[in-house]
Amino acid sequence: MAVGFVLAIGAALCSATAAILQSIGVRRLSATAHLDPRLLLRLVRNGPYATGLVLDGASSLLTFTALRVLPIFAVQAVGAANLGMVALIAMLVLRLRLTALDWSAIGAVIVGLVLLVLSAVAGPPGEVPASAGWWLLAVVIAVAVGAYLGSPRMCGPAVPGVLAGLSFGSAALGARLLARADTVGAIVGNPATYAVVLAGLTGVLLYATALQRGSVTVASASSIVGQTVAPAVTGWLLLGDRVRPGFLPVAILGFAFAVTGAVALARHAQPHRRLDDCDEEQRGAHGGGR
């Protein structure tokens, strides 16, 4: 189980770095009225965003491996904690001053993760009907089509952020379903594989759309809620994800702490400037006024 958590934390580190790079890159592109698949081509040509996508790919691979041995509620909560890592990176590298609320949120994330480590039971998912992969693929297609048709009416970042989170969460559910697949043929022939791919692409497009349409804080917080709560409930009800006997309240408390702390830290998903840079800009502005 320890290896699974190490993989999940590594995935969160990759995702944290990717979030900063993507928020820088996406704001260099003009916004689109519709959820336009051509936006993917523009994103991969954007240096910071393309680098973020590579890190996202590494994060997905680590997450996929972690989901083979850990329940989805634990892996997704660790993934949401990447914003705590972003805040710490900003403090250490960019010399950003964290507020008391930031430290409280980081503490909540750490406590939540410790509680999840104590309560989670390692192992593959339980037996599920063969149709589960098809149902998941149908849900992913419905979300993608609904997002495309409704995107002109999405005036702010909240709705596309939640839909992005649901898409990423669906990809995690698909990866959990594939945990029992032990051959290439079993993976290729499983509809959950295609649900993972489509959900990942849809999530990338929706999250980029959310970043273009408003606050990075709202987009990130909405995405966190979408990709943690629904998959956790689904994993518990349908995939047989369980906790140690008598540890259910501990698991619920840990999940709540980790996700709430991550949402409180969502503002750190936006790029920060070094204090030296700000000082130089201010000095330049004062010098220009003389």
C-alpha positions as CSV (number, residue, x, y, z in Angstrom):
1,M,0.0,0.0,0.0
2,A,2.9,2.4,0.8
3,V,4.1,2.1,-2.8
4,G,0.6,3.1,-4.1
5,F,0.7,6.3,-1.9
6,V,4.2,7.1,-3.1
7,L,3.0,6.8,-6.7
8,A,0.0,9.0,-6.0
9,I,2.1,11.7,-4.3
10,G,4.5,11.6,-7.3
11,A,1.5,12.1,-9.6
12,A,0.3,15.0,-7.5
13,L,3.8,16.7,-7.8
14,C,3.7,16.3,-11.6
15,S,0.2,17.7,-11.6
16,A,1.1,20.6,-9.4
17,T,3.9,21.7,-11.7
18,A,1.7,21.2,-14.7
19,A,-1.1,23.4,-13.2
20,I,1.2,26.4,-13.0
21,L,2.6,26.0,-16.5
22,Q,-0.9,25.5,-18.0
23,S,-2.3,28.5,-16.3
24,I,0.5,30.5,-17.8
25,G,0.2,29.1,-21.3
26,V,-3.6,29.1,-21.7
27,R,-3.9,32.8,-21.0
28,R,-1.7,33.5,-24.0
29,L,-4.5,32.1,-26.2
30,S,-7.7,33.8,-27.3
31,A,-10.9,32.4,-25.8
32,T,-13.3,30.2,-27.8
33,A,-17.1,30.4,-27.8
34,H,-17.5,26.6,-28.2
35,L,-15.6,23.7,-26.7
36,D,-13.4,23.5,-29.8
37,P,-11.3,20.4,-30.3
38,R,-8.9,22.5,-32.4
39,L,-7.9,24.2,-29.2
40,L,-5.8,21.0,-28.5
41,L,-3.6,21.8,-31.5
42,R,-3.1,25.4,-30.3
43,L,-2.3,24.1,-26.8
44,V,0.4,21.6,-27.9
45,R,2.1,24.4,-29.9
46,N,2.2,26.6,-26.7
47,G,5.5,25.9,-24.9
48,P,4.4,26.2,-21.3
49,Y,1.1,24.4,-21.8
50,A,2.8,21.6,-23.9
51,T,5.3,21.1,-21.1
52,G,2.4,20.9,-18.6
53,L,0.7,18.3,-20.8
54,V,3.8,16.2,-20.7
55,L,3.8,16.4,-16.9
56,D,0.1,15.6,-16.9
57,G,0.9,12.5,-19.0
58,A,3.4,11.4,-16.4
59,S,0.9,12.2,-13.6
60,S,-1.7,10.1,-15.4
61,L,0.6,7.1,-15.7
62,L,1.5,7.3,-12.0
63,T,-2.1,7.6,-11.1
64,F,-3.1,4.7,-13.3
65,T,-0.5,2.5,-11.5
66,A,-1.6,3.7,-8.1
67,L,-5.2,2.9,-8.9
68,R,-4.3,-0.7,-9.4
69,V,-3.6,-1.1,-5.7
70,L,-5.5,1.8,-4.0
71,P,-9.2,2.7,-3.7
72,I,-10.1,5.7,-5.9
73,F,-11.2,7.9,-3.0
74,A,-7.6,7.8,-1.6
75,V,-5.8,8.4,-5.0
76,Q,-8.1,11.3,-6.0
77,A,-7.8,13.0,-2.6
78,V,-4.0,12.8,-2.9
79,G,-4.3,14.2,-6.4
80,A,-6.3,17.1,-5.1
81,A,-3.6,17.8,-2.6
82,N,-1.3,19.0,-5.4
83,L,-2.4,22.5,-4.7
84,G,-0.8,22.3,-1.2
85,M,2.4,21.3,-3.0
86,V,2.0,24.3,-5.3
87,A,1.7,26.6,-2.3
88,L,4.8,25.2,-0.7
89,I,6.7,25.5,-4.0
90,A,5.6,29.1,-4.3
91,M,6.8,29.8,-0.8
92,L,10.2,28.1,-1.2
93,V,11.1,29.0,-4.8
94,L,9.2,32.3,-5.4
95,R,9.4,33.5,-1.8
96,L,5.7,33.9,-1.6
97,R,4.4,34.7,1.9
98,L,1.7,32.3,2.9
99,T,-1.2,33.5,5.1
100,A,-2.6,31.8,8.2
101,L,-5.4,30.4,6.1
102,D,-2.9,28.9,3.7
103,W,-1.0,27.2,6.5
104,S,-4.3,26.0,8.0
105,A,-5.3,24.5,4.7
106,I,-1.9,22.9,4.2
107,G,-2.2,21.4,7.7
108,A,-5.7,20.1,6.8
109,V,-4.4,18.4,3.6
110,I,-1.6,16.7,5.5
111,V,-3.9,15.5,8.3
112,G,-6.3,14.3,5.7
113,L,-3.7,12.3,3.8
114,V,-2.4,10.7,7.0
115,L,-6.0,9.7,7.9
116,L,-6.4,8.2,4.4
117,V,-3.2,6.2,4.7
118,L,-4.4,4.8,8.0
119,S,-7.9,3.9,6.8
120,A,-7.5,2.7,3.1
121,V,-7.4,-0.9,2.2
122,A,-5.1,-1.8,-0.7
123,G,-6.2,-4.2,-3.5
124,P,-7.9,-4.3,-6.9
125,P,-11.5,-3.3,-7.3
126,G,-14.3,-5.8,-6.6
127,E,-16.0,-7.7,-9.3
128,V,-18.2,-5.5,-11.5
129,P,-20.6,-6.3,-14.4
130,A,-19.0,-6.6,-17.8
131,S,-21.3,-3.7,-18.9
132,A,-19.7,-1.3,-16.5
133,G,-17.1,-0.2,-19.0
134,W,-19.8,0.5,-21.6
135,W,-21.8,2.5,-19.1
136,L,-18.8,4.6,-18.2
137,L,-18.1,5.2,-21.9
138,A,-21.7,6.3,-22.4
139,V,-21.5,8.7,-19.5
140,V,-18.2,10.2,-20.8
141,I,-19.7,10.7,-24.3
142,A,-22.8,12.3,-22.8
143,V,-20.6,14.7,-20.8
144,A,-18.5,15.6,-23.8
145,V,-21.6,16.2,-26.1
146,G,-23.4,18.1,-23.4
147,A,-20.4,20.3,-22.8
148,Y,-19.9,21.0,-26.5
149,L,-23.6,22.0,-27.0
150,G,-23.8,24.0,-23.8
151,S,-20.4,25.7,-23.9
152,P,-21.7,29.0,-25.5
153,R,-23.9,29.4,-22.4
154,M,-21.0,28.8,-19.9
155,C,-20.2,32.4,-19.1
156,G,-17.8,31.7,-16.2
157,P,-15.2,29.2,-15.1
158,A,-17.3,27.2,-12.6
159,V,-19.4,25.0,-14.9
160,P,-16.6,24.0,-17.3
161,G,-14.4,23.5,-14.2
162,V,-16.9,21.1,-12.6
163,L,-17.3,19.3,-16.0
164,A,-13.6,19.1,-16.4
165,G,-13.3,17.5,-12.9
166,L,-16.1,15.0,-13.7
167,S,-14.2,14.1,-16.9
168,F,-10.9,13.6,-15.0
169,G,-12.8,11.7,-12.4
170,S,-14.3,9.5,-15.0
171,A,-10.8,8.8,-16.4
172,A,-9.8,7.7,-12.9
173,L,-12.8,5.4,-12.6
174,G,-11.9,3.9,-16.0
175,A,-8.3,3.3,-14.8
176,R,-9.7,1.6,-11.6
177,L,-11.9,-0.6,-13.8
178,L,-8.8,-1.6,-15.8
179,A,-7.0,-2.6,-12.6
180,R,-8.0,-6.3,-13.2
181,A,-6.8,-6.3,-16.8
182,D,-3.5,-8.1,-16.9
183,T,-2.9,-8.4,-20.7
184,V,-2.7,-6.0,-23.6
185,G,-5.6,-7.7,-25.3
186,A,-7.8,-7.3,-22.2
187,I,-6.9,-3.5,-22.0
188,V,-7.5,-2.9,-25.8
189,G,-10.8,-4.8,-25.8
190,N,-12.2,-3.0,-22.7
191,P,-14.5,0.0,-23.4
192,A,-13.1,1.5,-20.2
193,T,-9.9,2.1,-22.0
194,Y,-11.6,4.3,-24.6
195,A,-13.5,6.0,-21.8
196,V,-10.2,6.9,-20.2
197,V,-8.8,8.4,-23.4
198,L,-12.0,10.4,-24.3
199,A,-12.5,11.6,-20.7
200,G,-8.9,12.8,-20.5
201,L,-9.1,14.7,-23.7
202,T,-12.5,16.2,-22.8
203,G,-11.1,17.2,-19.3
204,V,-8.1,18.9,-20.9
205,L,-10.4,21.0,-23.2
206,L,-12.9,21.8,-20.5
207,Y,-10.2,22.9,-18.0
208,A,-8.5,25.1,-20.6
209,T,-11.9,26.6,-21.4
210,A,-12.5,27.2,-17.7
211,L,-9.1,29.0,-17.4
212,Q,-9.9,31.2,-20.3
213,R,-13.3,32.2,-18.9
214,G,-12.4,33.5,-15.5
215,S,-10.6,33.0,-12.2
216,V,-8.1,30.3,-11.9
217,T,-9.1,29.9,-8.3
218,V,-12.8,29.1,-9.3
219,A,-11.7,26.8,-12.1
220,S,-9.4,24.8,-9.9
221,A,-11.7,24.6,-7.0
222,S,-14.6,23.5,-9.2
223,S,-12.4,20.9,-10.9
224,I,-11.3,19.5,-7.5
225,V,-14.8,19.0,-6.4
226,G,-15.8,17.3,-9.6
227,Q,-12.9,14.9,-9.7
228,T,-13.0,13.8,-6.1
229,V,-16.5,13.6,-4.7
230,A,-18.4,11.8,-7.6
231,P,-15.6,9.2,-8.3
232,A,-15.2,8.5,-4.5
233,V,-18.9,7.8,-4.1
234,T,-19.0,5.7,-7.3
235,G,-15.9,3.7,-6.2
236,W,-17.5,3.0,-2.8
237,L,-20.9,2.0,-4.2
238,L,-20.0,0.2,-7.4
239,L,-16.3,-0.8,-7.4
240,G,-16.1,-2.3,-3.9
241,D,-13.6,0.3,-2.5
242,R,-13.5,-0.2,1.2
243,V,-11.7,0.9,4.3
244,R,-10.4,-1.0,7.3
245,P,-13.1,-2.3,9.7
246,G,-14.1,0.5,12.0
247,F,-12.2,3.1,10.1
248,L,-15.0,4.5,8.0
249,P,-15.4,7.8,10.1
250,V,-11.6,8.2,9.8
251,A,-11.7,7.8,6.0
252,I,-14.6,10.2,5.6
253,L,-12.8,12.8,7.9
254,G,-9.5,12.4,6.0
255,F,-11.2,12.8,2.6
256,A,-13.1,15.9,3.8
257,F,-9.9,17.5,5.3
258,A,-7.8,16.8,2.1
259,V,-10.4,18.1,-0.3
260,T,-11.5,21.1,1.7
261,G,-7.9,22.1,2.2
262,A,-7.2,21.7,-1.5
263,V,-10.1,23.9,-2.4
264,A,-8.9,26.6,0.1
265,L,-5.5,26.5,-1.7
266,A,-7.0,26.8,-5.2
267,R,-5.8,30.3,-5.7
268,H,-2.2,29.0,-5.8
269,A,-3.0,27.3,-9.1
270,Q,-2.4,30.7,-10.8
271,P,1.1,31.7,-11.7
272,H,3.0,33.8,-9.1
273,R,5.7,36.4,-9.8
274,R,8.9,36.6,-7.9
275,L,9.0,39.4,-5.3
276,D,12.2,40.7,-7.0
277,D,10.3,41.0,-10.3
278,C,7.5,43.0,-8.6
279,D,10.1,45.2,-6.9
280,E,11.8,45.8,-10.3
281,E,8.5,46.7,-11.9
282,Q,7.7,49.2,-9.2
283,R,11.1,50.8,-9.4
284,G,10.8,51.0,-13.1
285,A,7.4,52.6,-12.8
286,H,8.7,55.2,-10.2
287,G,11.7,55.9,-12.4
288,G,9.5,56.4,-15.5
289,G,7.4,59.0,-13.6
290,R,10.3,61.3,-12.9
